[in-house]
Amino acid sequence: MKILGNIIWFLFGGFFAALAWFILGILLCITIIGIPIGLQFFKFAQLVIWPFGNDVNIDFNKHPILNILWIIFLGWETALGYIFIGTIFCVTIIGIPFGLQWFKLSKLALIPFGATIKST
């Protein structure tokens, strides 16, 4: 089921979302100040291309100041958007697995610094 879910996700937007996160990460890595944020965008691209079968482990204490700045300036908006999309998907029975993936992305969007993506 993970393979089928990943294929459907990839075909219906996962590729384009991952490509957008990857391009934004490259653009941010051009500047020295943007490198830490660009590396987080690569993490988003990694999860958004194949979310089924991966899990996000959050470690807020690894980079607390960066996580607080991220939450204030970018994280809460992104996480709220992902929660909204996940809620819309969970309205239908067929969309529940995809909605759960959006919730997983919202967890990463809220606290990306120190988070790791592991295969399950």
C-alpha positions as CSV (number, residue, x, y, z in Angstrom):
1,M,0.0,0.0,0.0
2,K,2.9,2.4,0.7
3,I,4.1,2.0,-2.9
4,L,0.7,2.6,-4.4
5,G,0.1,5.6,-2.1
6,N,3.5,7.1,-3.0
7,I,2.8,6.6,-6.8
8,I,-0.6,8.3,-6.5
9,W,0.9,11.1,-4.4
10,F,3.8,11.6,-6.8
11,L,1.5,11.7,-9.9
12,F,-1.0,14.1,-8.4
13,G,1.3,16.8,-7.1
14,G,4.1,15.3,-5.1
15,F,6.6,15.8,-7.8
16,F,5.7,19.4,-8.4
17,A,5.7,20.2,-4.6
18,A,9.0,18.5,-4.1
19,L,10.5,20.3,-7.1
20,A,9.2,23.7,-5.7
21,W,10.8,23.0,-2.2
22,F,14.0,21.8,-3.9
23,I,14.3,25.0,-6.1
24,L,13.6,27.2,-3.1
25,G,16.2,25.3,-1.2
26,I,18.8,25.9,-3.9
27,L,17.9,29.6,-4.1
28,L,18.3,30.0,-0.3
29,C,21.6,28.1,-0.3
30,I,23.1,30.7,-2.7
31,T,23.4,33.0,0.3
32,I,25.4,32.1,3.4
33,I,22.6,33.3,5.7
34,G,20.0,31.3,3.8
35,I,21.9,27.9,4.0
36,P,20.2,26.7,7.3
37,I,16.8,27.4,5.9
38,G,17.6,26.0,2.5
39,L,18.7,22.7,4.1
40,Q,15.3,22.5,5.8
41,F,13.6,23.0,2.5
42,F,15.5,20.0,1.1
43,K,14.1,18.1,4.1
44,F,10.6,19.1,3.0
45,A,11.4,18.1,-0.6
46,Q,12.5,14.7,0.7
47,L,9.3,14.1,2.6
48,V,6.9,15.6,0.1
49,I,8.0,13.4,-2.8
50,W,7.5,10.0,-1.0
51,P,5.6,10.6,2.3
52,F,4.1,7.1,2.6
53,G,6.3,4.9,4.7
54,N,8.3,7.7,6.2
55,D,7.9,9.2,9.7
56,V,9.0,12.5,11.1
57,N,10.8,12.6,14.5
58,I,10.9,16.0,16.1
59,D,13.7,17.1,18.4
60,F,13.0,20.7,19.4
61,N,15.9,20.8,21.9
62,K,18.5,20.3,19.1
63,H,18.0,23.9,17.8
64,P,15.6,25.7,20.0
65,I,16.3,29.3,19.0
66,L,16.1,28.5,15.2
67,N,12.9,26.6,15.8
68,I,11.4,29.5,17.7
69,L,12.3,31.9,14.9
70,W,11.0,29.5,12.3
71,I,7.7,29.1,14.2
72,I,7.3,32.9,14.5
73,F,8.2,33.9,10.9
74,L,7.3,30.9,8.7
75,G,6.3,27.7,10.5
76,W,2.9,28.4,11.9
77,E,1.5,29.6,8.6
78,T,2.9,26.6,6.7
79,A,1.7,24.1,9.3
80,L,-1.7,25.7,9.4
81,G,-2.0,25.4,5.6
82,Y,-1.0,21.8,5.7
83,I,-3.5,21.1,8.5
84,F,-6.2,22.8,6.5
85,I,-5.4,20.7,3.4
86,G,-5.2,17.5,5.5
87,T,-8.6,18.3,7.0
88,I,-10.1,18.7,3.5
89,F,-8.7,15.3,2.4
90,C,-10.0,13.6,5.6
91,V,-13.6,14.6,4.8
92,T,-13.8,11.7,2.3
93,I,-12.9,8.1,3.2
94,I,-10.7,7.7,0.2
95,G,-8.7,10.9,1.1
96,I,-7.9,9.9,4.7
97,P,-4.5,8.3,3.9
98,F,-3.5,11.4,2.0
99,G,-4.9,13.7,4.7
100,L,-2.7,11.9,7.3
101,Q,0.4,12.6,5.1
102,W,-0.5,16.3,5.1
103,F,-0.7,16.1,8.9
104,K,2.8,14.5,8.9
105,L,4.0,17.4,6.7
106,S,2.5,19.9,9.1
107,K,4.5,18.4,12.0
108,L,7.7,19.0,10.0
109,A,6.5,22.4,8.9
110,L,6.1,23.6,12.5
111,I,9.5,22.4,13.8
112,P,12.0,21.4,11.1
113,F,15.3,22.2,12.8
114,G,16.5,19.0,14.4
115,A,13.7,16.9,12.9
116,T,14.7,13.7,11.1
117,I,12.8,11.6,8.5
118,K,12.9,7.9,9.0
119,S,11.6,5.1,7.0
120,T,9.1,2.9,8.7
